[in-house]
Amino acid sequence: MSKKKSYMDKNNILKEGIVTSTIEQLFKKFIVPKTLKNNKKFTSSLDDLNDSVSDLEKHINDEYKKMGSKKRVNIKPYKLKDFIRK
């Protein structure tokens, strides 16, 4: 006889149940943002990225200005939320 799948089996509850998914959701919601926000290496890298994006935006706008175009580029800076999966 084949083994019956029961939702009361402790292995199934841990693999598929509320416990694992809830812990993962809580971890992603509360722990990850705090650790990234407090991580100096990450925040300094994010600042460097935003500085580079700002420089790129300035160079592109200068080139448009030289060409005589009135078109301008506006790139929004990156935030911590951009790097966290929901």
N, C-alpha and C positions, 0 to 999 in steps of 0.2 A: 504494500500500500504506500501511496505517496504521502509525504508529510503535508498536513493541512497548514495553510498560511493563516495565522491568527494574528489579529491586531493586538492581542494581549501578550504575545510573545515578547519578552524583554529585548531581544535582539532587533526585532522589527520596530519597536517603539523608539529605540535609540537611533536607528538608521533613518527611518522615515517620519518619525513622529515630531511632535511639537518641540521637544527638547532641543534638538540640533538646530532646527531652522530658527527658533526664537533666539538662541544664543548667538547665532551668526548675525541675525538682524540687529540685535543689541550691540554687538561688537562693531559692526559697520556704522551704526548710527552714533554711538557715543565714544568709543575708545579710539577708533582710527582718526577722526578729526582732531581730537585732543593731542594725540601723539604727533601728528603731522604739524599741528599749529605750534607745538612746543619744540619741535625739532629745528635747531638753528641751521643745520646744513640745508634742510629742505626750504626753509623760509628765505635763506640767502640765495639759494638757487632760483627760487621763484622771483625774487627781486631782480636778479641778473637777467632772467628771461624777460621780465617786463621792461627793463632798461633796453634790452636788445630789440624788442618789438617797437618800442618808442623810437629808437634810432632808425629802424627800418621804415617806420611810418614817415619820419622826417625826410629821409632820403628819397622815398617815393614821391612825396609831395613836392620836393625841390625839383625833381625831374619833370613832373607834370607842369610845374611853373615855368621851367626852361622851355618846354615844348609849346607853351602858350595855352595850355588846356586849363579850364576852370575846374576840372574834376579833382577831387581831393579824397584821400584815403583816411579813414578813421578806424583804427584797430583798438578794440577794448583790451585793457590789461587783464591778465589771468588772475583768478582768485583761487583760494584753497578749495572751494566747492567744485571747481572744474576738474579736480583730480580725485574726487571721491565718488565711487559708484554708489548709486542709490538702490 
